[in-house]
């Protein structure tokens, strides 16, 4: 009876599920109350917690997440081996020692899950971006899709003409990767003039040192909520880097859904006066629009594809060649894990949710066209015209 008495006497043995359970239940209950999440959590509690953490982590010029993985995992493994050897050598109270370790692990996992929810998970239940930015998301006709694609493809070609390229004729960032990442939050500052909800601290996206190896997972960027840190694959083609970094910064602003983070990468990218940043945002949207148009109207796709300059097609070809070399079981497993993660966080279509960005871009185009503001929508083109 002594073990049972001790369990009853020491609540730490059976209260460890509480933090994680509270977090899980809160997310599920609040999913039907987006206005409450928006006003109480995302714009208040989340900001209070994330802003100081993000400021501190952005002061460090390298990816803390990467170094935690490279150093922390081996240290944990070494510590476990030492503990296991000690357990084998000393037989006294072996069951109690195993129990204490399992209890500590359970408390750590449960507590980390609560922290994850506070710094990211609950934001999946906030108001949709379509509501926040007052965008008319609806089913679009092929003609409407073609009109938006026409705008995006022409803009992409115009912007590309003002960008730098290497000796192979492929896009390169004007100021290099490090300087681009260091100053990229300026795009959010520019967009915040029109959309105050995007205001926030100067987050510095971090280039990952082992990016080439990371590419085998097919992942271009990752947000680590515990540090409010945006991590970016810097081995991939340059034109994809600003868009990816802006996507990850969106998570630090409380936009957890992947389609919305993609849309904010577009929205903030076109607010930047630098042609290479705007190009990265526009060409991604143009590529997605062309893909959708190809399925809807093949003849319209051929007309719109002709809008793209040879330079843009070279960039697309370089990206396709780059990512093709990393295809394989590692990438397939990574996609499955990400799919399961997104579904566990209220994104029922999993990795397909990334593609819903186009619905928001089309709504943005509709809004700007209707209000007569389309001509000055892309800051870099406006600056060029001036």
N, C-alpha and C positions, 0 to 999 in steps of 0.2 A: 504493500500500500504506500510505501514511502515515495516511490517515483511519482505516483498519481498526486499525492499530497503536494509534492514539490512543484508539479506543473500548475496546480491550482493556486499555489502560493506565489508563484512568479509569473505575472501576466505576460512578460516578454516572450514566454514560450508559445503563447497562442494569440497574441495581439499583432504579430507581424503582418498579417494580411490587411490590416486596417488602412494604412496609407494607400496602398495600391487599389484596394477595393473602393475607397472613397473617390479616388481619381477616376476609376473606370465607370462607376455609377454616375458621377457628376457629368462626364462627357456624354453618356447615353441619355441622361435626363435633359441636359441642356441643348441637345441637338434640335429640339423642337422649340427652343426659345432663343433664336439667334440675336434678337434685339437686346436681350438681357446679357448674353455673352459679350456682345459688341460694347455695350455701355459700361458694364461693370468689370468684366475681365480684360478684354483686349485693349481697350483705351485707358484703363486705369491700372489694375493689378499687374497685368502683363508688362505694361510700360514701366511701372515702378521697379519691377524685377529685372527686366531685360536690358534697359538702357544703361545702368551702371556696369553690368557684366559685359555688354557689348563694347562700351567705351574702353574698359580695361583690356579685353582680349584684342581689340584693334590696335592697341599700343605696341603689341608684339608683332614684329614684321614677318614672322614665319607661322606656319600652321601648327598651333598647339595641339589640335586634334591628331595630326599626323604623328607628332612626337609622343603623345600619350599612347598611341597605338604601337609605335616602334619600341618604346622603352617600357611602358606600363605592362603590356601583355607578357613580355619575357620575364619581368620582375614578378608578376603574379604567378606565372608558371613555375619559376624558381622557388618562390615561397611555398607553393603547394607541394612541390617535390620535397623540400626540407620538412614540411609538416608531415608528409606521408612517411618519410624515413623515420621521423621521431615516433610516429604512431606505431610503426612496425617494431621498433626497438623497445619501446616502453609499453608493456601490455596493461599497465595499471589504468583503470578508469577509461578504457578505450572507447566504450560506447558513449560515455559522457562527453568525451572530447570531440567525437564525431558529431554528436548532437549539438554541441556549442557552435561548431563550425557551420553546420547547416542552418542553425538559427541566425547566426550573423549574416550569412549569405542571403537568407530569406528577408531579413530586415533591410539589407542594402538594396536588393532588387526591388522590394516594395516601395522603399523611399525614393529610389531613382525614378520609378514609374510615376510617382506623384510629382516629382520635380519636372519630369518630361511633360506631363500634362499642363503644368503651370506655365512652362516656357515654350510650349508648342502645341501639344495635343488638343487643348481646349479651343485653340484658334480654328480648328477644323469646323467648329460649330458656330463661328461668328456669322454675321450677315454676309450674304454673297456679294462679290465685287459688283455685280450688275446692279444691286440695290445701292451700294455705297457710292458708286460713280454715276448712278441714274442712267444706265445704258439699256436700251430696248432689245434685250435678247429674245429672239424668236426664230422660227423656221424661215430660212431664206430661199428665194428662188434662184435658179441658175443665172438669171440675168443680174440679180443683185450681187451674187458671188462674182460674176465676171467683172462688174463695175469696180468692186473693191480690189479685185486682183489686178485690174488694169492700173489702178492708182499705185498699188504696192510695187508692182514690177517696174513701172516707169520710175518711181522714186528710188528703188534699189539701184537701177542702172545709173541714174543721175548721181547718186551718192558715191557709187563705186568709182566714178570718173575722178573724184576728188581724193581717193584713197591711195596709199602707197602699195607697192607690190614687190615681190622678190624677182630674182632673175628668171624664174619659171613663169612669171606673170600671175602669181597667186597672191592674194591679199595678205598684207602684214600690217600690224598695228603701227601707227605713226610714231608713238612714243615708247614703243616696246611694252612688254608684258608687265613688268614690275611697276612702271610709272602709270600705266593705264589702270591697273588694279588699285593703286594707291589713291588715285584721284577720281575713281568711278562713282563714289557716292555723291559727287557733284550733280550727276544726272537726277538723283532723287531730290536734291535741293531745288533744281530747276523745275521739276514736275510739281513740287510741293507748293510753288507759287499759285498754281491753279487748283491743286488737290492737296489741301492741308493735311489730310489723313496720312500722306506719304512722308511727312516731316519726321525727322529722327536724328540720332547721333551719326557722326561720320564713320560709318562702318567700313572697315578695310577688308575686302575679300583676300584670302590667302591662297597663293599658288602652292600646290602640293608637290613636294620634291620628287616623289616616286610616281609622277603622273603617267609616265609611259606604261609602267606595270599596272597602274590603276585602270588604264584604258581597256584591259582585258575584261573588266566587268561591264564595259559599255557605259560607265557613269561619267558624266561631264562635270558634275558638281555635287556638293553635299553640304547640308546645313547641320551643324552640331549644336543642338539647342542648349546643352548644359553650359556651353561657353558663349552662346549667341555668336557663333563663328561661321562665316561663309567660306567654304573651301572649294577651289576651282582646279580642274584639270588643265594644266598649262602646256601639255604636250599636243593637244588636239589643234586643228587648224585655227589660225588666229581669229578669223571672223566669227567663230563660235564662242570665243572667250568672253567678250563683254556681255553678250546676251546671257550666257550662263551665270556670270557673276551678278548681274542685275537680278536675275531670277533668285539667286540665293539671298541677296540683300532683302528681297521682298519677304522672305521668311522672317528676317529679323524685325520687320515692320509689323509682324503679326498676321501675314497672309500665308496660311498654311497650305491651302489647296494648290495643287500643282498647276492646274489650268490658269488660276488667278495669278500665281507667281510668274508664269510665262507671259501673261498679258501685261503685268506690271513691268516686266523686262522690256516689252515693246513700248509701253507708254512712257517710261522714263528714258529709254534709249532715244526716242524721237524728240525728247525734250532737251537733249544735250546738243550743244552747238558744234561739237566735233563730228566731222563727217564719218570717221571710222566707227565711232560709237553708234551713231544713228544708222549707219549701214548694217551693222551687226543685228540691230533690232528689226529693221525693215526687211532685210533679206530672209530672215527666219520666218517672218509672217508671210512674205511673198511665196516662199517655198511651201508652206502649209496651205496657203490659198490655192496655189497651182495644183497641189495634190488633190484637194477637194474638188476643184474644177475638172480635173481629169476624170474623176468618177461621175461627175454630173453631166458634162458636155465636152466630148472629145474635140470637137471643132473649135469651141471657145478656148479650150486649153491650148491648142496650137496657135491661136491668135495671140493669146497672152504670153505664151512662152517666147514668142518672137520679140516681145518687149525687152527681154533680158539681154544685156550686152554679152559679148564673148567673155569679158572679164568675169562676170558673175557666173557664167557656166564653168569657167576654169575653177572658180572657188568651190562650186558644187562638186565638180569632178575630183578635186583634191580631197574634199571631205569624205566622199564615198570611198576613195581609195584608202584613205587613212583608217577609217573604221572597219573596212572589210578585213584588214589584216588581223583584227582582234576577235573575229567571230569564232565561236566555239562553245564548249560546255560551261566554261567559267561565266561567260556572258549570259548564257541561257539561265544558269542558276541564279545569277545576280538579278535578272529580270523577274524571275519567279519570287525571289525574296522581297523585292521592292513591291511587286504586285500584292503579295500577302500583307505587307506592312500598310499599304494604302487602303486596302479593304478593311483592315483592322481599325483604321482611323476614319471610318465613315465614307470613304471613297469607293463606292460599290463597283465601279468599272476599273478599279486598280490603275495599272499603268496607262490605260486608254484615256484616263482623265487628263493627261498632258495635252491631248489633241483638242480638248474643248476650248482651248485658248482662242481658236479661230472664231467661235461664236461671239466672244467678247470683242475681238478685233472688228468683225463685221458690224456689231452694234455700235462700236466707236465710229466707224466709217459712216454709218447711217446718221448718227447724231451730228457729226461734223458737216456732212453734206447738207443735211436739213437746215442747220443753223448758218450755213454759208461760211464756215471756218476752215474748210478743207485746205485752201490754198496756203495757209500759214501753219499747217499742222506739224511739219517737221522742221525743227529749229535750224538744223544744218543747211537745209535748202533755202530757208528764209535768209539766213546769213549770207549764203552764196549770192542770192539775188540782190542783197543790199550792196 
